Amino acid sequence: MSFNIALSGVSAAQKDLDTTANNIANVNTVGFKESRAEFGDVYATSLLGGSQTKVGDGVLTQDVAQQFSQGSLQFTNTALDLAITGNGFFATVPDETSRDFSFTRAGQFKLNDDNYVVNSNGDLLLGFPVNSDGTSSSVALSTTEPVLIPDSSGSPAQTSEVDIKMNLPASAQGLDPAQFNPDDPLTYNAATSVTVYDSLGDSHIMTYYFVKDQAADNEWYVATSVDDQLTDLVNSDGSDSDPTTAAHALGTASGNSVTAAKLVFSQGGDFTGIQAPDGIQTSDYKLTTEALGAALSNGADASQQVSIDFNLNPTQATTNEPTQYASAFEVTSLEQNGLPVGRLTGIDIGPDGLVRATFSNGTSEPIVRVALVRFANEQGLTQQSGTEWKESILSGEALAGEATTGTFGEINSSALEQANVNLTTELIDMIIAQRNFQANSRALEINNSLNQTILNIR
């Protein structure tokens, strides 16, 4: 019997050594979880047996249990390197149509030739579909979909408003508005331009001309052009876009007729309001161009109009907006709200797993939210190769959810979770397992020596 007891001890020590060696071998494996060999004594007796004098029958391996403690984070320069801090696993499938889920903590993800996010095994990372505002439309594992990074362009946006703020020189000489000619700088006092965009994302140069009225103090004509083609300004109701009938017109004598408006200033140089093309002062400090169809020849929206806002602070209409001070012409603010077509420049993954595509035109769009999955009993998972696990009866059903909610962990982009193996502890465990192996081997040797002694009795 003592042979069997010592032999079970040797087997247990060997199992402990194997487990420790596997932990050490995977000390640099991303997402690896160390294992621990758990043993129990073997004890068998009967109703008629003397339990108080019974000696145990050895040891057996009850379980090689994985320990799902948090590994340390290693930060990288790759946005698709993901690490989970806290509970949860990434969910993956072998192909787009499969529902054969695997779960992993290894976040070494990359793009395949179809722009899907995959791990080192080629399995596709799963995420929740999201709405345009970035909220998840569903958080069920059955509705997850492979994470696909788009290769499309960012959508353009046509310019609908330009905000402008400047100082017009009070010392400028008044000019005859009838002689205005955009090709002759001597017929206007100042000009500035901004790039605007049509509905197709094509860019156009919009120029603003300022002419000080020689017949009225502290009043300036303002006219516009798009791509060097003069563009009439209109009243709020769309009328008076004809220079022959408008109260304010430029270039009637030079043949460059265009409907204009007037900026009016006080004797202190403060902005007091705008006279629309019909001569009536407006209350919203804005001008509007006519439809730009004549200036657009690329098939873009011909009805596009551009609003020009001279009042950047609607609560204080006359404080440091357009000014007429005794200083040089200076544009202090010139912004527009259009966007060109954007190309994909990168992706950003937030702590909640939301994946956003960023484009060269400054926009970003939510694509998908990386799904996390947790289990009631992580140690009940069935281990696969490649630091992946499968759901089992012992683990309980997979529960999907968003990162940073409930007991789900947080996703760290540009980081990897290292193996949770403590090399110092493993080396100590190896020494202990080696001692146990030697001790049990010695017990086998002693048992063999005793048997030889008995056999040698005459």
C-alpha positions in Angstrom: 0.0 0.0 0.0 2.8 2.4 0.8 4.1 2.0 -2.8 0.8 3.3 -4.1 0.8 6.2 -1.6 4.3 7.3 -2.5 3.5 6.8 -6.2 0.5 9.1 -5.9 2.7 11.7 -4.3 5.2 11.5 -7.1 2.3 11.9 -9.6 0.9 14.9 -7.7 4.4 16.5 -7.5 4.8 16.0 -11.2 1.4 17.6 -11.9 2.4 20.6 -9.7 5.7 20.9 -11.6 3.8 20.7 -15.0 1.4 23.5 -13.9 4.2 25.7 -12.6 6.3 25.1 -15.8 3.3 26.1 -17.9 2.8 29.3 -16.0 6.5 30.2 -16.4 6.4 29.4 -20.1 3.5 31.8 -20.6 4.8 34.7 -18.5 4.9 36.9 -21.6 1.7 35.6 -23.2 -0.8 38.5 -23.4 -4.1 37.7 -21.6 -2.8 34.5 -20.1 -4.2 33.5 -16.7 -2.1 31.4 -14.4 -3.2 28.0 -13.2 -3.0 26.4 -9.8 -2.9 22.6 -9.1 -5.3 21.8 -6.3 -4.9 18.4 -4.5 -7.0 16.3 -2.1 -6.2 13.4 0.1 -7.5 9.9 -0.7 -9.2 8.3 2.2 -11.3 5.2 2.0 -12.8 3.0 4.8 -15.8 0.8 5.4 -18.4 0.5 8.1 -16.4 -2.4 9.7 -13.1 -0.8 9.3 -11.2 0.9 12.0 -11.3 4.5 11.0 -9.2 5.7 13.9 -6.3 3.6 12.8 -6.8 4.0 9.1 -4.0 5.5 7.1 -4.8 7.6 4.0 -4.4 6.2 0.6 -2.3 9.0 -0.9 -3.1 12.2 -2.9 -4.9 13.0 -6.1 -5.3 16.0 -8.3 -8.7 17.5 -7.8 -8.4 20.4 -10.2 -6.1 22.6 -12.2 -7.9 25.9 -11.6 -7.2 29.0 -13.5 -6.8 32.2 -11.5 -8.5 35.2 -13.2 -6.8 37.9 -11.2 -6.0 41.2 -13.0 -2.8 41.3 -15.0 -0.7 44.4 -15.3 -1.1 46.7 -18.3 1.5 47.3 -20.9 0.9 50.5 -23.0 1.5 50.5 -26.7 1.1 52.9 -29.7 -1.6 50.9 -31.4 -5.2 52.0 -31.0 -6.5 48.4 -31.6 -4.5 47.0 -28.7 -7.2 46.6 -26.0 -7.0 45.7 -22.4 -9.8 45.1 -19.8 -9.4 46.4 -16.3 -11.9 44.6 -14.1 -14.3 41.8 -15.0 -15.2 40.8 -18.5 -14.0 39.1 -21.7 -13.9 40.1 -25.3 -16.3 38.0 -27.5 -15.1 36.6 -30.9 -16.4 34.4 -33.7 -14.4 32.6 -36.4 -16.4 34.2 -39.3 -19.1 36.8 -40.0 -22.0 34.3 -40.0 -20.9 32.1 -37.1 -22.4 32.2 -33.6 -19.7 29.9 -32.2 -18.5 32.3 -29.5 -15.1 32.3 -27.9 -14.0 34.5 -25.1 -10.6 36.0 -24.4 -8.7 38.6 -22.4 -6.0 38.9 -25.0 -6.5 42.2 -26.8 -3.9 42.1 -29.6 -6.3 43.1 -32.3 -5.6 44.1 -35.9 -7.4 44.6 -39.2 -7.8 41.8 -41.8 -8.0 42.3 -45.5 -11.7 43.0 -45.3 -11.2 45.7 -42.6 -12.7 43.6 -39.8 -11.0 43.7 -36.4 -9.5 40.3 -35.7 -7.2 38.7 -33.0 -4.0 36.7 -33.6 -6.1 33.6 -34.3 -8.1 35.4 -37.0 -11.3 35.4 -35.0 -13.5 38.5 -35.4 -14.1 40.8 -32.5 -17.8 41.4 -31.7 -19.5 44.7 -30.8 -23.0 46.2 -30.2 -24.6 48.2 -33.0 -24.9 51.9 -32.1 -27.2 54.8 -33.0 -26.0 58.1 -34.5 -25.6 59.6 -31.0 -23.3 56.8 -29.9 -25.8 54.9 -27.7 -26.1 51.2 -28.1 -29.2 50.0 -29.9 -28.9 46.6 -28.2 -26.7 44.9 -25.6 -27.7 41.3 -26.2 -25.0 38.9 -27.2 -27.3 37.5 -29.9 -27.3 41.0 -31.6 -23.6 41.6 -31.6 -21.9 42.0 -35.0 -18.2 41.8 -36.1 -16.4 45.2 -35.7 -15.8 46.6 -39.1 -13.7 49.7 -39.6 -15.1 51.7 -42.6 -12.9 52.7 -45.5 -15.5 55.3 -46.7 -15.0 59.0 -46.6 -16.5 61.4 -44.1 -19.6 63.1 -45.3 -19.4 66.7 -46.4 -21.6 69.5 -45.2 -22.5 72.6 -47.2 -21.8 76.0 -45.7 -25.0 77.7 -44.4 -23.4 80.5 -42.3 -20.3 82.5 -42.1 -19.4 84.4 -38.9 -17.3 87.5 -39.4 -15.9 90.1 -37.1 -13.6 92.9 -38.2 -12.6 96.6 -37.8 -13.1 99.0 -40.7 -10.7 102.0 -40.7 -12.5 105.2 -39.7 -9.9 107.2 -41.6 -10.7 105.5 -45.0 -11.7 107.7 -47.8 -15.3 107.6 -49.0 -15.7 106.1 -52.5 -18.4 106.3 -55.2 -20.4 103.0 -54.9 -21.3 103.2 -58.6 -17.7 102.8 -59.6 -17.2 99.6 -57.7 -15.1 97.0 -59.6 -13.9 93.9 -57.9 -10.9 93.8 -60.3 -9.8 97.3 -59.3 -8.7 97.6 -55.6 -9.0 101.4 -55.9 -12.8 101.1 -56.1 -13.2 99.5 -52.7 -11.6 100.1 -49.3 -11.1 96.6 -48.0 -11.7 92.9 -48.8 -11.4 89.5 -47.2 -12.3 86.0 -48.2 -13.1 82.6 -46.7 -13.4 79.1 -48.1 -16.9 77.8 -48.2 -18.3 74.4 -49.3 -21.2 73.2 -51.4 -23.3 70.1 -50.8 -20.8 67.9 -52.6 -17.9 69.1 -50.4 -16.3 71.1 -53.2 -14.6 74.3 -52.0 -15.3 77.8 -53.2 -13.7 81.2 -52.3 -16.3 83.6 -50.9 -15.0 87.2 -50.9 -16.4 90.2 -49.0 -15.9 93.7 -50.3 -16.3 96.8 -48.1 -16.8 100.3 -49.6 -17.1 103.4 -47.5 -20.0 105.5 -48.7 -18.8 109.0 -49.7 -22.3 110.4 -49.3 -23.0 109.2 -45.7 -20.7 109.2 -42.7 -20.1 106.0 -40.8 -21.8 103.8 -43.4 -20.2 101.0 -45.4 -21.4 99.0 -48.3 -20.8 95.3 -48.2 -21.0 93.0 -51.2 -20.0 89.4 -51.9 -18.7 87.2 -54.6 -18.2 83.4 -55.0 -15.3 82.2 -57.1 -15.0 85.8 -58.4 -18.6 85.8 -59.5 -20.5 88.6 -57.8 -23.4 87.4 -55.7 -26.4 89.5 -54.8 -27.5 89.9 -51.2 -31.2 89.6 -50.5 -33.7 90.8 -47.9 -35.0 88.4 -45.3 -38.0 87.7 -47.5 -35.8 87.1 -50.6 -36.7 90.3 -52.4 -34.6 93.2 -53.8 -31.9 91.0 -55.3 -32.0 93.1 -58.5 -29.4 95.9 -58.4 -31.6 98.2 -60.5 -34.3 98.2 -57.9 -32.4 97.7 -54.6 -31.8 100.7 -52.4 -28.2 99.7 -52.0 -26.3 98.7 -55.1 -22.6 98.8 -56.2 -21.0 99.0 -59.6 -23.9 100.4 -61.6 -21.6 102.7 -63.5 -18.8 100.3 -64.0 -21.0 97.5 -65.3 -20.4 95.3 -62.2 -23.9 95.7 -60.8 -24.5 93.8 -57.6 -27.0 94.1 -54.8 -25.3 95.2 -51.5 -26.2 96.0 -47.9 -24.9 98.6 -45.5 -23.1 98.4 -42.2 -24.0 101.3 -40.0 -21.7 102.6 -37.1 -22.1 105.2 -34.4 -19.8 108.3 -34.1 -18.0 106.2 -31.5 -17.2 103.5 -34.0 -19.7 101.0 -32.5 -21.8 98.8 -34.7 -25.4 99.9 -34.7 -27.0 97.7 -37.3 -27.4 96.6 -40.9 -29.5 98.2 -43.7 -30.7 95.4 -45.9 -30.8 95.7 -49.7 -34.2 97.4 -49.5 -32.7 100.1 -47.2 -34.6 98.9 -44.1 -32.5 98.2 -41.0 -32.6 94.6 -39.9 -32.9 93.4 -36.3 -30.9 90.2 -36.5 -27.6 91.6 -37.7 -27.4 89.1 -40.5 -27.3 89.1 -44.3 -28.2 86.4 -46.8 -26.9 85.7 -50.2 -29.1 84.8 -53.1 -29.1 81.1 -54.2 -25.6 80.2 -55.4 -26.7 78.2 -58.3 -25.2 80.5 -60.8 -21.8 80.2 -59.2 -22.0 76.4 -58.8 -21.4 74.4 -62.0 -20.6 70.9 -60.5 -24.1 69.6 -59.9 -24.2 70.7 -56.2 -27.3 72.0 -54.5 -28.2 75.1 -56.6 -30.5 76.5 -53.9 -27.7 76.9 -51.3 -27.6 80.2 -49.6 -25.1 81.6 -47.1 -26.1 83.6 -44.1 -23.5 86.2 -43.0 -23.6 86.8 -39.3 -22.0 90.1 -38.1 -23.2 89.6 -34.5 -21.1 86.9 -32.9 -22.5 87.7 -29.4 -26.3 87.9 -29.7 -26.7 89.2 -26.2 -24.6 92.3 -26.9 -25.2 93.5 -30.4 -23.0 96.6 -30.3 -20.0 95.6 -28.2 -16.8 94.8 -30.2 -18.6 93.2 -33.2 -17.8 95.0 -36.4 -16.2 98.2 -35.4 -15.1 101.4 -37.1 -12.1 102.7 -35.2 -9.1 104.8 -36.2 -7.0 101.7 -36.9 -6.2 99.6 -39.9 -8.6 97.1 -41.5 -8.4 93.9 -39.4 -10.4 90.7 -39.5 -10.5 89.3 -35.9 -12.8 86.4 -36.6 -13.9 84.6 -39.8 -15.5 81.1 -39.5 -17.9 79.0 -41.5 -19.8 75.8 -40.7 -19.2 73.8 -43.9 -17.1 70.7 -44.2 -15.2 69.1 -47.1 -15.1 65.4 -47.9 -13.0 63.7 -45.2 -10.7 60.7 -45.4 -10.3 58.3 -42.6 -7.4 59.3 -40.4 -7.8 57.0 -37.4 -10.0 55.4 -34.9 -10.6 56.2 -31.2 -11.9 53.6 -28.7 -13.2 55.0 -25.4 -13.2 53.4 -21.9 -16.9 52.4 -22.6 -15.8 50.6 -25.8 -17.3 53.1 -28.2 -15.4 53.0 -31.5 -15.3 56.3 -33.4 -13.9 56.9 -36.8 -12.1 60.2 -37.2 -11.8 62.0 -40.6 -9.5 64.6 -42.0 -12.4 67.2 -42.1 -12.5 67.2 -38.3 -15.6 65.0 -38.0 -16.0 61.7 -36.1 -18.7 59.1 -36.4 -19.6 56.3 -33.9 -19.2 52.9 -35.5 -19.8 50.2 -32.9 -19.3 49.5 -29.2 -17.0 46.7 -28.3 -19.0 44.1 -26.3 -17.9 42.7 -23.0 -19.1 39.4 -21.6 -19.0 38.1 -18.0 -19.8 34.8 -16.3 -21.0 33.8 -12.9 -18.2 31.3 -12.5 -15.1 32.1 -14.6 -13.2 29.1 -13.4 -15.9 26.9 -14.9 -15.0 28.1 -18.4 -13.6 25.5 -20.8 -10.1 26.5 -21.8 -9.1 26.5 -25.5 -5.8 27.2 -27.1 -4.7 30.8 -27.9 -5.8 32.1 -24.5 -9.5 31.6 -25.4 -12.3 30.0 -23.4 -15.7 28.5 -24.1 -18.9 28.7 -22.2 -19.8 25.6 -20.2 -22.5 24.4 -17.7 -20.2 25.1 -14.8 -19.4 28.7 -15.9 -23.0 29.7 -16.4 -24.5 31.5 -19.3 -22.6 34.4 -21.0 -24.0 37.8 -19.9 -23.2 40.6 -22.4 -23.0 44.3 -21.5 -21.3 47.6 -22.0 -17.9 48.5 -20.5 -18.0 50.8 -17.4 -21.6 49.6 -16.6 -22.5 47.4 -13.7 -19.8 44.9 -12.9 -18.2 45.1 -16.3 -14.7 46.4 -16.6 -13.2 49.3 -18.4 -11.6 49.0 -21.8 -8.2 50.6 -22.3 -7.1 51.4 -25.8 -3.4 51.3 -26.7 -2.8 48.8 -23.9 -2.4 45.1 -23.4 -3.1 43.0 -20.3 0.0 41.0 -19.4 -0.1 37.5 -18.0 -0.9 37.5 -14.3 2.0 35.2 -13.5 4.3 36.2 -10.7 7.6 34.7 -11.7 9.1 34.9 -8.2 6.2 32.9 -6.8 6.4 30.4 -9.6 10.1 29.7 -9.0 9.4 29.2 -5.3 6.6 26.8 -6.1 8.9 24.9 -8.5 11.4 24.4 -5.7 8.6 23.2 -3.4 7.3 20.8 -6.0 10.8 19.5 -6.7 11.3 18.8 -3.0 7.9 17.0 -2.9 8.9 14.9 -5.9 12.3 14.0 -4.3 10.6 13.1 -0.9 8.1 10.9 -2.6 10.8 9.3 -4.7 12.7 8.7 -1.5 9.6 7.0 0.1 9.5 4.7 -3.0 13.1 3.9 -2.5 12.7 3.1 1.2 9.7 0.9 0.5 11.7 -1.0 -2.1 14.6 -1.4 0.4 12.2 -2.8 3.1 10.7 -5.3 0.6 14.2 -6.5 -0.3 15.1 -7.0 3.3 12.0 -9.1 3.8 12.7 -11.2 0.7 16.3 -11.8 2.0 15.1 -13.3 5.3 16.1 -17.0 5.5 
